[in-house]
């Protein structure tokens, strides 16, 4: 970084000026001490207590109103155990506090890592303060999660806190899914608190941000959505809803802490684009989750739960209108230096946000029109999220979809983002091969089909259908996705930020591609090992049954199939940048090794005489199906025979790439020879031939020159 750039940076931002130097070492990570002193001299301003008090009052009022409307404060029936008034009132309040602290933590970390400019490899002084404050909020989040766990035990057992035994709380935390989720969340929040105060690098800030986003998810896999039918929509939509809302609300809270108008204007512009995506995600996921929980449209106005949903919908519309006002009016005002315009509108938006969170907590405590208490419920529906399907036919395998919000969202973003990148390249006159576009779209459509159509329904109850799904996800889909070269397209299509101190999506992608983790995962032996372990480790252990019983585990298993396949086939036939590619003869050997491992797996599976994952497949075995062992033999045959066509296709691609590489090398040598002939200089081939002649003379016994003492 030049001296001129440092002086310009100092003139633009007095906080940055206190930490920059005029030596090349300025590009290294700044010390925590320098950032701390700079942050103290240029502390955050705040609308401070006014915004905080208004938000708290709004959230509490809507929480109490929602609990009243939803019927959560109804007195316990005589004769039934009652936890007492303290637990009844404290539980939703602590839940509101935990959600608020989680949201603030996520928002401050996202802003520090991705929205604010940095100082070389370290965060800026503003980012440093946000990291430290996020650590305090995360510590409070961890404590409230533990308190929430204790109150939940008291509420579920109907025992006042004074009568609870520690052993009961420990048992709930370690054996019951709801207690396990709160325990995991408390542990992750504590890790966020520690890591956010352990360094100032931007990479660390990004890592802690991802960890915080993961920490908000565990409660999504328990409660109303986890107990509802159609887990594929209910659970995933709630997880997406929580993530998007945390980033949306928390980012706004963090921006209100930024003092400088110019810095705030740039960060608010980036936040505005992020908030628009969060608004869409919250809207779609919220509607999908409400549809599952309500069961019918008329329950919107005929049930108390529906009334609360309508209240959240009204709040969402208000927030959308405020967001539009930010984009149209506030951002230009910020660029003109009128920070108060942003603060006034953002304070009102944050108040509505707090009210919405209060309604959300009230919804979580209110009974739903579709009960999830398990009374008179179909056990198969409880396990699968849908009733037992009829005997498979071609129409049922392709029809009767079982949509999963995770894969639908992934495919929609993959298709939309890829087409947007191709459009941007063509708009500026660049060429992008149609075959790559077709390959990527084919992979995405195949991924959506095999995870959302009727075949996904049968993959839950038939081992053979599951194996067919596994083979498609680990072989066909990765080959098509790798052929689309998505990383190359993204690096060419993504724009660089106007501020060089800001890391945009392209910069983070480059860092990820060239990171140590990526280099390790894309090592040929590692990629081959992961792919092989996916076959033997899953099916010849108890892991398959464990993963099938959990929606999160099922998602993780299917995602692993795709990722493991993409790693292997990127090593073999990928064209995206990253680790230096091996010579083609070695790639052919690796491919042959993967084919042998795949064939050996199918052969061993065909020879197996014991049922795999017996607890799961016994519980969901259809009456119309053949025996478990016969269906397993069919699945083994599918695994053994399925890999032939994809393996041949990959071998053809490898040989084609090998031929093209030789042609390019020969063309390079021919061009070098032509240039040598034109200039009269020796080319590489001529020098190599001369080297061989000299070596032959040395090995032979070349004639010695005659001297005066020799005849």
VOGU-3710 file (C-alpha; in Angstrom, 3 decimals, decimal comma):
1> xxxxxxxxxx> 0,000/0,000/0,000  1,564/3,280/-1,083  2,123/6,382/1,051  -0,299/8,309/-1,160  -2,999/5,752/-0,552  -2,411/5,898/3,222  -2,713/9,679/3,219  -5,922/9,461/1,184  -7,284/6,801/3,529  -6,448/8,950/6,517
11> xxxxxxxxxx> -8,224/11,948/5,050  -11,333/9,897/4,322  -11,615/8,239/7,735  -9,948/9,574/10,883  -10,419/6,218/12,591  -8,556/4,438/9,841  -5,950/7,176/9,953  -5,093/6,256/13,507  -4,138/2,713/12,527  -2,519/2,965/9,076
21> xxxxxxxxxx> 1,215/3,189/8,594  3,427/4,287/5,752  5,249/0,985/5,399  4,417/-2,155/3,453  3,619/-3,817/6,756  0,302/-1,962/6,710  -1,155/-4,810/4,713  -0,736/-7,192/7,651  -3,217/-7,698/10,451  -3,417/-4,666/12,716
31> xxxxxxxxxx> -2,829/-5,159/16,419  -5,745/-5,296/18,799  -4,205/-2,511/20,867  -4,094/-0,028/17,988  -7,657/-0,844/17,026  -8,804/-0,525/20,622  -7,223/2,904/21,086  -8,598/4,142/17,777  -12,065/2,870/18,620  -12,028/4,656/21,977
41> xxxxxxxxxx> -11,124/7,966/20,363  -13,866/7,604/17,789  -16,610/5,813/19,654  -19,981/4,934/18,235  -22,766/7,365/18,521  -26,187/6,065/19,201  -29,717/6,836/19,186  -28,865/4,818/22,171  -31,317/4,446/24,920  -34,263/5,898/23,019
51> xxxxxxxxxx> -34,170/3,238/20,300  -33,412/0,466/22,795  -36,249/1,389/25,138  -38,708/1,846/22,283  -37,790/-1,530/20,795  -38,010/-3,320/24,148  -41,386/-1,795/24,951  -42,696/-2,658/21,513  -41,490/-6,248/21,738  -42,868/-6,804/25,253
61> xxxxxxxxxx> -46,254/-5,251/24,458  -46,703/-7,368/21,335  -45,473/-10,433/23,208  -48,065/-10,035/25,955  -50,788/-9,208/23,442  -49,841/-12,195/21,316  -49,843/-14,535/24,302  -53,302/-13,284/25,227  -54,668/-13,632/21,716  -53,025/-17,007/21,109
71> xxxxxxxxxx> -54,328/-18,475/24,350  -50,913/-19,203/25,809  -51,780/-17,484/29,103  -54,890/-19,571/29,733  -55,013/-20,864/33,287  -54,119/-24,518/33,764  -56,988/-26,962/34,124  -57,700/-28,134/37,686  -55,901/-31,348/38,530  -53,151/-30,920/35,933
81> xxxxxxxxxx> -49,573/-30,092/37,002  -48,797/-26,389/36,860  -45,324/-24,839/36,819  -46,568/-21,736/38,548  -46,961/-18,098/37,497  -43,237/-17,345/37,499  -42,393/-19,963/34,862  -45,466/-19,048/32,814  -44,411/-15,398/32,622  -40,642/-15,790/32,621
91> xxxxxxxxxx> -40,444/-18,391/29,837  -41,661/-16,163/26,960  -39,741/-13,173/28,348  -36,461/-15,102/28,452  -37,197/-16,498/25,003  -37,664/-12,932/23,702  -34,397/-11,886/25,352  -32,511/-14,869/23,898  -33,852/-14,179/20,411  -32,936/-10,511/20,731
101> xxxxxxxxxx> -29,384/-11,230/21,854  -28,932/-13,804/19,087  -30,160/-11,319/16,502  -27,897/-8,536/17,737  -24,907/-10,888/17,821  -25,447/-12,040/14,244  -26,028/-8,504/12,984  -22,884/-7,051/14,524  -20,747/-9,908/13,221  -22,176/-9,709/9,697
111> xxxxxxxxxx> -21,589/-5,954/9,625  -18,041/-6,192/10,965  -17,016/-8,986/8,594  -18,836/-8,152/5,370  -20,383/-4,668/5,335  -17,694/-2,386/6,773  -14,366/-1,740/5,047  -11,319/-3,342/6,579  -7,774/-2,286/7,339  -5,624/-4,651/5,306
121> xxxxxxxxxx> -6,265/-8,148/6,571  -7,796/-6,896/9,817  -11,175/-5,404/10,525  -11,552/-1,652/10,841  -11,767/0,046/14,259  -15,544/0,161/13,815  -15,480/-3,552/13,049  -13,260/-4,139/16,081  -15,842/-2,546/18,374  -18,625/-4,549/16,769
131> xxxxxxxxxx> -16,658/-7,764/17,296  -16,106/-6,992/20,960  -19,716/-6,012/21,541  -20,844/-9,122/19,697  -18,771/-11,140/22,162  -20,636/-9,592/25,093  -24,006/-10,174/23,416  -23,062/-13,779/22,611  -22,144/-14,403/26,236  -25,551/-13,125/27,302
141> xxxxxxxxxx> -27,122/-15,266/24,593  -25,417/-18,369/25,981  -26,601/-17,621/29,529  -30,196/-16,966/28,449  -30,217/-20,195/26,411  -29,291/-22,120/29,561  -31,939/-20,240/31,548  -34,452/-21,003/28,822  -33,608/-24,685/29,102  -34,312/-24,707/32,847
151> xxxxxxxxxx> -37,596/-22,860/32,384  -38,604/-25,240/29,600  -38,078/-28,232/31,883  -40,210/-26,552/34,526  -42,942/-25,834/31,981  -42,975/-29,309/30,411  -43,028/-31,169/33,738  -45,367/-28,696/35,425  -42,972/-28,222/38,335  -41,992/-24,868/39,873
161> xxxxxxxxxx> -38,319/-23,999/39,684  -37,854/-24,528/43,397  -38,814/-28,199/43,106  -36,684/-29,038/40,068  -33,763/-31,362/40,661  -30,447/-30,766/38,833  -30,451/-34,358/37,606  -33,771/-33,716/35,855  -32,374/-30,692/34,022  -29,245/-32,604/33,005
171> xxxxxxxxxx> -31,340/-35,491/31,715  -33,487/-33,092/29,679  -30,390/-31,398/28,253  -28,779/-34,655/27,148  -31,638/-36,977/26,140  -34,583/-34,836/24,912  -34,314/-33,198/21,482  -35,543/-29,818/22,685  -33,061/-29,789/25,553  -30,253/-30,973/23,282
181> xxxxxxxxxx> -30,927/-28,126/20,853  -30,747/-25,533/23,632  -27,561/-27,116/24,988  -25,935/-27,005/21,573  -27,057/-23,430/21,076  -25,625/-22,356/24,427  -22,315/-24,032/23,617  -22,080/-22,465/20,166  -22,962/-19,037/21,543  -20,210/-19,400/24,135
191> xxxxxxxxxx> -17,751/-20,328/21,377  -18,809/-17,208/19,465  -18,208/-15,103/22,581  -14,698/-16,494/23,002  -13,654/-16,395/19,345  -14,961/-12,886/18,731  -12,467/-11,610/21,317  -9,525/-13,758/20,227  -8,366/-11,808/17,173  -9,019/-8,988/14,728
201> xxxxxxxxxx> -8,500/-10,610/11,317  -11,272/-10,431/8,767  -11,031/-14,161/8,155  -11,670/-14,814/11,845  -14,608/-12,398/11,782  -16,122/-14,268/8,831  -15,611/-17,623/10,564  -17,257/-16,404/13,769  -20,153/-15,002/11,725  -20,800/-18,385/10,138
211> xxxxxxxxxx> -20,618/-20,021/13,567  -23,172/-17,536/14,932  -25,512/-18,230/12,020  -25,262/-21,947/12,762  -25,967/-21,255/16,442  -29,394/-19,746/15,741  -30,598/-22,899/13,968  -30,924/-25,691/16,607  -34,335/-24,584/18,004  -35,735/-24,678/14,459
221> xxxxxxxxxx> -35,508/-28,467/14,529  -37,751/-28,805/17,599  -41,131/-27,375/18,512  -44,093/-26,760/16,203  -42,320/-27,287/12,887  -40,435/-30,410/13,893  -43,649/-31,954/15,183  -45,681/-31,003/12,142  -46,509/-33,112/9,140  -44,474/-32,361/6,037
231> xxxxxxxxxx> -41,140/-31,920/7,825  -39,543/-31,197/4,457  -41,265/-27,799/4,288  -41,919/-26,985/7,935  -38,446/-27,494/9,397  -36,416/-26,080/6,521  -38,683/-23,073/6,029  -38,419/-22,206/9,722  -34,626/-22,477/9,627  -34,484/-20,213/6,574
241> xxxxxxxxxx> -36,938/-17,822/8,240  -34,798/-17,541/11,378  -31,546/-17,045/9,471  -32,904/-14,343/7,179  -34,647/-12,501/10,008  -31,521/-12,526/12,191  -29,367/-11,026/9,424  -32,043/-8,490/8,473  -32,822/-7,208/11,968  -29,336/-7,575/13,408
251> xxxxxxxxxx> -27,723/-5,756/10,492  -29,982/-2,773/11,046  -29,126/-2,682/14,754  -25,408/-2,731/13,947  -25,720/0,071/11,393  -27,351/2,290/13,999  -24,105/2,059/15,967  -21,960/3,497/13,170  -21,162/7,161/13,652  -19,578/8,474/10,465
261> xxxxxxxxxx> -22,059/9,408/7,728  -19,785/8,468/4,823  -18,930/5,097/6,290  -22,580/4,517/7,162  -23,736/5,454/3,658  -21,515/2,867/1,982  -22,355/0,161/4,512  -26,083/0,948/4,322  -25,991/0,613/0,540  -24,515/-2,866/0,822
271> xxxxxxxxxx> -26,942/-3,705/3,631  -29,876/-2,579/1,485  -29,159/-5,245/-1,114  -28,737/-7,841/1,619  -31,951/-6,744/3,330  -33,922/-7,089/0,101  -32,848/-10,718/-0,187  -33,684/-11,288/3,482  -37,134/-9,746/2,973  -37,877/-12,171/0,140
281> xxxxxxxxxx> -36,552/-15,129/2,148  -38,546/-14,183/5,262  -41,725/-13,709/3,235  -41,532/-16,977/1,307  -40,379/-19,106/4,236  -42,912/-17,543/6,600  -45,808/-18,205/4,249  -44,657/-21,794/3,665  -44,336/-22,488/7,389  -47,676/-20,877/8,179
291> xxxxxxxxxx> -49,377/-22,976/5,496  -48,088/-26,153/7,134  -49,049/-25,070/10,634  -52,517/-23,733/9,737  -53,575/-26,561/7,455  -56,265/-24,534/5,667  -56,648/-20,922/4,524  -59,803/-20,316/6,582  -57,794/-20,937/9,762  -56,236/-17,510/9,230
301> xxxxxxxxxx> -59,401/-15,859/10,521  -61,006/-18,768/12,361  -58,174/-19,571/14,788  -56,205/-17,585/17,326  -52,985/-18,837/15,782  -54,142/-17,482/12,438  -54,778/-14,072/13,975  -51,174/-13,917/15,129  -50,006/-14,973/11,651  -52,033/-12,103/10,175
311> xxxxxxxxxx> -50,379/-9,752/12,668  -46,920/-10,912/11,547  -47,960/-10,536/7,915  -49,071/-6,950/8,540  -45,778/-6,188/10,293  -43,877/-7,707/7,370  -45,698/-5,471/4,901  -44,857/-2,424/7,021  -41,207/-3,468/7,130  -41,191/-3,904/3,364
321> xxxxxxxxxx> -42,567/-0,384/2,922  -39,939/1,028/5,302  -37,220/-0,830/3,411  -38,420/0,673/0,131  -38,333/4,125/1,744  -34,739/3,449/2,790  -33,726/2,628/-0,769  -35,558/5,567/-2,348  -35,105/8,379/0,184  -32,708/7,531/2,997
331> xxxxxxxxxx> -29,697/6,292/1,049  -29,462/9,490/-1,073  -29,831/11,526/2,128  -27,019/9,567/3,752  -24,713/10,210/0,813  -25,489/13,889/1,238  -24,333/13,703/4,876  -27,756/13,724/6,574  -27,279/10,854/8,994  -30,347/11,772/11,025
341> xxxxxxxxxx> -32,574/10,798/8,093  -31,362/7,236/8,327  -31,504/7,097/12,115  -35,072/8,339/12,338  -36,453/5,852/9,821  -34,276/2,987/11,063  -35,435/3,573/14,654  -39,045/3,199/13,572  -38,180/0,124/11,536  -36,374/-1,424/14,486
351> xxxxxxxxxx> -39,407/-0,815/16,692  -41,598/-2,696/14,229  -38,968/-5,433/14,102  -39,092/-5,814/17,875  -42,873/-6,062/17,756  -42,577/-8,758/15,090  -40,142/-10,745/17,234  -42,609/-10,474/20,120  -45,342/-11,896/17,907  -43,011/-14,687/16,789
361> xxxxxxxxxx> -42,327/-15,692/20,396  -46,046/-15,611/21,112  -46,625/-17,876/18,099  -44,111/-20,378/19,432  -46,057/-20,544/22,705  -49,540/-20,717/21,168  -51,426/-23,892/20,199  -51,788/-24,443/16,466  -54,904/-25,500/14,514  -53,104/-28,733/13,591
371> xxxxxxxxxx> -52,095/-30,363/16,880  -48,572/-31,727/17,223  -49,022/-33,573/20,493  -49,015/-36,962/18,828  -52,549/-37,909/19,948  -54,224/-40,185/17,382  -51,444/-39,349/14,911  -50,325/-41,741/12,226  -46,906/-43,078/13,355  -45,705/-43,243/9,746
381> xxxxxxxxxx> -46,646/-39,593/9,207  -44,783/-38,664/12,386  -41,653/-40,409/11,128  -41,776/-39,395/7,465  -43,780/-36,175/7,437  -46,290/-37,743/5,003  -48,500/-40,877/4,902  -47,217/-44,182/3,578  -47,160/-44,012/-0,249  -48,866/-46,595/-2,421
391> xxxxxxxxxx> -46,977/-49,125/-4,514  -44,604/-47,314/-6,887  -45,481/-46,731/-10,513  -43,839/-44,540/-13,125  -46,534/-41,930/-12,588  -46,080/-41,936/-8,820  -42,282/-41,815/-9,023  -42,412/-38,709/-11,200  -45,549/-37,259/-9,633  -46,696/-36,937/-6,036
401> xxxxxxxxxx> -43,906/-34,467/-5,195  -42,588/-34,082/-1,676  -41,045/-30,586/-1,890  -38,134/-29,794/0,390  -37,517/-26,104/0,991  -33,774/-26,596/1,348  -33,198/-28,144/-2,056  -35,846/-25,992/-3,744  -34,136/-22,858/-2,433  -30,701/-24,185/-3,374
411> xxxxxxxxxx> -31,790/-25,018/-6,926  -33,650/-21,719/-7,392  -30,607/-19,726/-6,272  -28,280/-21,894/-8,361  -30,292/-21,487/-11,553  -31,050/-17,799/-11,022  -27,504/-16,851/-10,057  -25,936/-18,790/-12,923  -28,260/-17,293/-15,557  -27,680/-13,814/-14,125
421> xxxxxxxxxx> -23,919/-14,333/-14,441  -24,210/-15,527/-18,042  -26,417/-12,554/-18,865  -23,906/-10,126/-17,381  -21,062/-11,652/-19,407  -23,002/-11,464/-22,644  -24,148/-7,914/-21,904  -20,534/-6,754/-21,915  -19,694/-8,808/-25,011  -17,941/-11,789/-23,399
431> xxxxxxxxxx> -18,515/-15,351/-24,570  -19,674/-18,185/-22,342  -20,060/-21,715/-23,788  -23,643/-22,906/-24,154  -22,556/-26,420/-23,214  -21,475/-25,238/-19,771  -24,807/-23,501/-19,212  -26,696/-26,609/-20,321  -24,559/-28,794/-18,051  -25,193/-26,628/-14,988
441> xxxxxxxxxx> -28,931/-26,289/-15,601  -29,201/-30,024/-16,211  -27,458/-30,738/-12,912  -29,704/-28,360/-10,994  -32,903/-29,715/-12,535  -31,798/-33,286/-11,850  -30,985/-32,350/-8,242  -34,429/-30,799/-7,801  -36,132/-33,812/-9,396  -34,430/-36,495/-7,329
451> xxxxxxxxxx> -34,973/-34,629/-4,016  -38,481/-33,207/-4,548  -40,424/-35,521/-6,870  -42,089/-38,813/-5,966  -38,824/-40,749/-6,040  -37,766/-38,826/-2,903  -40,916/-40,047/-1,169  -40,057/-43,691/-1,866  -36,411/-43,139/-0,895  -37,577/-42,848/2,712
461> xxxxxxxxxx> -39,229/-46,285/2,802  -37,328/-48,416/0,254  -33,609/-49,114/0,432  -33,528/-49,640/-3,323  -35,060/-46,216/-4,006  -32,667/-44,638/-1,530  -29,704/-46,250/-3,269  -30,898/-45,014/-6,664  -31,187/-41,513/-5,190  -27,689/-41,840/-3,707
471> xxxxxxxxxx> -26,166/-42,867/-7,025  -27,791/-39,989/-8,906  -26,743/-37,429/-6,282  -23,160/-38,659/-5,987  -22,442/-39,339/-9,678  -24,778/-37,822/-12,270  -25,520/-34,517/-10,527  -21,847/-33,741/-9,646  -20,628/-34,504/-13,179  -23,138/-32,032/-14,617
481> xxxxxxxxxx> -22,472/-29,361/-11,971  -18,690/-29,583/-12,336  -19,091/-29,311/-16,104  -20,847/-25,976/-15,625  -17,647/-24,344/-14,208  -19,596/-22,181/-11,711  -16,517/-20,752/-9,967  -15,039/-19,544/-13,248  -18,342/-17,906/-14,167  -18,642/-16,237/-10,761
491> xxxxxxxxxx> -15,098/-14,848/-10,882  -15,760/-13,369/-14,317  -19,243/-12,032/-13,585  -18,986/-10,658/-10,041  -18,068/-6,985/-9,802  -15,303/-5,653/-7,609  -16,405/-3,243/-4,852  -15,854/0,449/-5,504  -14,014/0,717/-2,180  -10,814/-1,380/-2,319
501> xxxxxxxxxx> -10,955/-1,802/1,462  -14,198/-3,779/1,147  -14,203/-7,475/0,371  -17,034/-8,323/-1,961  -18,379/-11,723/-2,958  -15,644/-12,137/-5,578  -12,866/-11,466/-3,083  -14,306/-13,906/-0,534  -14,709/-16,523/-3,259  -11,053/-16,178/-4,253
511> xxxxxxxxxx> -9,989/-16,509/-0,626  -12,110/-19,651/-0,242  -10,826/-21,233/-3,461  -7,178/-20,715/-2,507  -7,574/-21,468/1,208  -5,804/-24,302/2,975  -9,097/-26,064/3,570  -9,878/-26,045/-0,152  -6,389/-27,293/-1,009  -6,733/-30,175/1,433
521> xxxxxxxxxx> -10,248/-31,154/0,326  -9,306/-31,060/-3,366  -6,209/-33,206/-2,924  -6,826/-36,244/-5,159  -6,301/-38,784/-2,380  -8,483/-36,829/0,053  -11,285/-36,425/-2,494  -11,100/-40,115/-3,361  -11,092/-41,025/0,331  -14,154/-38,894/1,083
531> xxxxxxxxxx> -16,028/-40,407/-1,837  -15,155/-43,952/-0,810  -15,971/-43,310/2,847  -19,411/-42,117/1,757  -20,067/-45,629/0,479  -18,559/-47,894/3,109  -18,806/-45,681/6,196  -22,507/-44,948/5,797  -23,893/-48,370/4,969  -21,678/-50,652/7,031
541> xxxxxxxxxx> -22,283/-48,827/10,302  -25,281/-47,603/12,304  -25,016/-44,140/10,749  -27,651/-44,689/8,059  -30,464/-45,383/10,531  -29,465/-42,445/12,736  -29,484/-39,993/9,843  -32,772/-41,266/8,411  -34,593/-40,591/11,693  -33,752/-36,885/11,694
551> xxxxxxxxxx> -34,724/-34,376/9,035  -31,500/-32,477/9,664  -29,522/-35,706/9,403  -31,307/-36,636/6,183  -30,503/-33,233/4,657  -26,881/-33,538/5,758  -26,620/-37,012/4,212  -28,029/-35,982/0,825  -25,902/-32,837/0,779  -22,809/-34,892/1,560
561> xxxxxxxxxx> -23,519/-37,146/-1,413  -23,474/-34,143/-3,761  -20,444/-32,468/-2,180  -18,372/-35,668/-2,103  -19,145/-36,314/-5,753  -18,329/-32,735/-6,740  -14,945/-32,923/-5,004  -13,976/-36,126/-6,803  -15,151/-35,101/-10,258  -13,669/-31,602/-9,887
571> xxxxxxxxxx> -10,306/-33,320/-9,345  -10,874/-35,502/-12,398  -12,563/-33,284/-14,996  -13,016/-29,859/-13,399  -11,913/-26,667/-15,148  -12,445/-24,212/-12,280  -9,381/-22,589/-10,671  -7,855/-24,005/-7,529  -5,233/-26,669/-6,863  -2,846/-27,341/-9,754
581> xxxxxxxxxx> -4,168/-30,214/-11,844  -2,342/-33,528/-12,007  -1,078/-34,978/-15,289  -3,777/-36,798/-17,193  -2,233/-40,294/-16,789  -2,493/-39,914/-13,005  -6,076/-38,676/-13,313  -6,941/-41,782/-15,296  -5,438/-43,940/-12,536  -7,455/-42,102/-9,864
591> xxxxxxxxxx> -10,617/-42,560/-11,888  -9,928/-46,279/-12,276  -9,377/-46,485/-8,501  -12,755/-44,847/-7,850  -14,426/-47,256/-10,286  -12,835/-50,222/-8,523  -13,922/-48,938/-5,094  -17,463/-48,396/-6,367  -17,647/-51,869/-7,911  -16,185/-53,502/-4,794
601> xxxxxxxxxx> -18,787/-51,703/-2,647  -21,622/-53,023/-4,799  -20,199/-56,541/-4,708  -19,808/-56,532/-0,907  -23,313/-55,134/-0,491  -24,746/-57,883/-2,689  -23,054/-60,504/-0,509  -24,421/-59,043/2,734  -27,007/-61,265/4,420  -28,016/-58,888/7,247
611> xxxxxxxxxx> -30,463/-56,018/6,914  -28,882/-52,554/7,051  -30,434/-49,936/9,361  -33,011/-52,498/10,574  -34,652/-50,182/13,133  -35,543/-47,620/10,486  -36,556/-49,868/7,603  -38,560/-52,172/9,860  -40,550/-49,190/11,157  -41,344/-47,806/7,679
621> xxxxxxxxxx> -41,505/-51,034/5,640  -44,557/-50,878/3,334  -47,038/-53,743/3,309  -46,929/-53,929/-0,497  -43,100/-54,223/-0,689  -40,959/-57,324/-0,865  -38,914/-58,439/2,118  -36,296/-56,106/3,558  -33,434/-58,327/2,453  -34,814/-58,694/-1,083
631> xxxxxxxxxx> -35,188/-54,925/-1,410  -31,654/-54,516/-0,088  -30,355/-56,936/-2,730  -32,095/-54,848/-5,383  -30,433/-51,723/-4,007  -27,050/-53,470/-4,074  -27,592/-54,370/-7,708  -28,420/-50,757/-8,488  -25,232/-49,619/-6,745  -23,111/-52,186/-8,611
641> xxxxxxxxxx> -24,527/-51,502/-12,083  -25,310/-47,790/-11,868  -21,757/-46,505/-12,037  -20,945/-47,965/-15,444  -22,373/-45,237/-17,700  -21,157/-42,264/-15,589  -17,701/-43,879/-15,319  -17,493/-44,316/-19,089  -18,628/-40,721/-19,614  -15,939/-39,417/-17,254
651> xxxxxxxxxx> -13,296/-41,544/-18,965  -14,301/-40,115/-22,362  -14,089/-36,579/-20,981  -10,664/-37,318/-19,476  -9,301/-38,705/-22,733  -10,734/-35,772/-24,649  -9,101/-33,302/-22,247  -5,840/-35,248/-22,523  -5,880/-35,018/-26,330  -6,684/-31,319/-26,224
661> xxxxxxxxxx> -3,883/-30,679/-23,736  -1,394/-32,473/-26,027  -2,673/-30,484/-28,990  -2,229/-27,216/-27,095  1,306/-28,201/-26,073  2,203/-29,181/-29,639  0,765/-25,928/-30,914  2,863/-24,027/-28,396  6,005/-25,821/-29,562  5,163/-25,156/-33,219
671> xxxxxxxxxx> 4,684/-21,459/-32,549  7,998/-21,348/-30,670  9,729/-23,047/-33,594  8,218/-20,567/-36,048  9,404/-17,652/-33,946  12,892/-19,185/-33,723  13,073/-19,624/-37,509  11,995/-16,035/-38,058  14,547/-14,636/-35,610  17,363/-17,057/-36,375
681> xxxxxxxxxx> 17,494/-18,292/-32,777  17,334/-21,853/-31,579  13,975/-22,973/-30,181  13,396/-25,366/-27,287  13,363/-28,403/-29,571  16,670/-27,486/-31,238  18,339/-26,900/-27,873  17,025/-30,234/-26,638  18,396/-32,040/-29,711  21,771/-30,378/-29,190
691> xxxxxxxxxx> 21,721/-31,535/-25,577  21,100/-35,128/-26,699  23,993/-34,972/-29,208  26,351/-33,657/-26,539  25,269/-36,380/-24,117  25,830/-39,085/-26,740  29,349/-37,815/-27,432  30,176/-37,867/-23,742  28,862/-41,406/-23,254  30,681/-42,687/-26,408
701> xxxxxxxxxx> 34,396/-41,966/-26,647  34,747/-38,966/-28,921  38,119/-38,666/-30,789  40,721/-36,595/-28,986  42,560/-33,795/-30,688  46,163/-34,544/-31,744  49,000/-32,831/-29,889  52,775/-32,420/-30,388  53,514/-35,438/-28,210  50,987/-37,669/-29,976
711> x> 51,314/-39,367/-33,332
//
